[in-house]
Amino acid sequence: MKVQFFSPDDQISFNEVISLSIHGLEGELMILAHHSPYLIYLLPGIITVKMSNQTEEKVVVGNGMLEVVNNNCSIITNQIQIFDHAVHDKKLFKRKRISMQLNYLNQ
């Protein structure tokens, strides 16, 4: 599967992806290669991209949308950045997601 991340300032692409771990309003999900067509609203957090050679990349995203069609995945978001342990805090992303999910449910 080909995965492309788009933001107003940047674009990142990965080929030969076998899975994505993502966070949406419904909770944590995994998208596998050859997934059926799918559209989901993404929450801020870290997307783990696993390639066919068993390597993983982590990409930090803001709010956005993920679409899967014909074994291609497009992620459109307000920000993208390769994860860096020195800069990013996983616990902060988790607190943001929980807060956004609670706000959504309270509407």
Secondary structure, 3 states (H helix, E strand, C coil): CEEEEECCCCEEEECCEEEEEEEECCEEEEEECCCCCEEEEECCEEEEEEECCCCEEEEEECCEEEEEECCEEEEEECCEEECCCCCCCHHHHHHHHHHHHHHHHCC
